[in-house]
Amino acid sequence: GEPIERKILYKTNQGTDAHLENVKSIADIRPYSSVIIKGTVARAPRTIEGGHVIFPLSDGQKTIDCAAYEPTRDFRWTVRELLPGDEIVVSGGVKSGTINLEKIEVLKLVDIEKIENPLCPTCDARMESAGKSQGFRCRKCRTKAEEKVKTKVKRKLENKIYQVPPCAMRHLGKPLVRF
């Protein structure tokens, strides 16, 4: 191509999240605003017709629905992994009493415990029931144990920011690579 004659730098607010406003409570949210609000997942996310995923967010006083619509693609799988009690910060535009999600920052995940048969301390195999009220025994080495054990289930989500894919981002949305 031809040689560069001169350069110019444009100022812009694109890719800066300048449209988002921090709000302290759900009561402070105005229709058609874009907000950042901290809250707790009140109920498990549900998928409605069209593949949209919705869950209520609580600030301790009020709740508001948060939605990840079909165009957000795999971001909806992230939203589906949320559980009641998870502490998160959501960002998005408000329309019809719903926050249309652009980002979710996971602050604290609730623990999930699973109750299962104990592992054999000798051979590391899963024990089986020895019969009603008889505890458990290992099939391989016959070691015995009295009761089931609680184990913590690893969650797929981590304490980090999750964002809609670029095809669903608004032009003012700040990409994760800029955090």
Helices and strands as residue ranges (DSSP letters): E 21-22, G 26-28, E 34-41, E 46-47, E 53-58, E 63-68, G 70-72, H 75-80, E 87-95, E 98-108, E 112-116, E 128-129, E 136-137, E 144-145, E 149-153, E 161-163, G 166-168, G 176-178
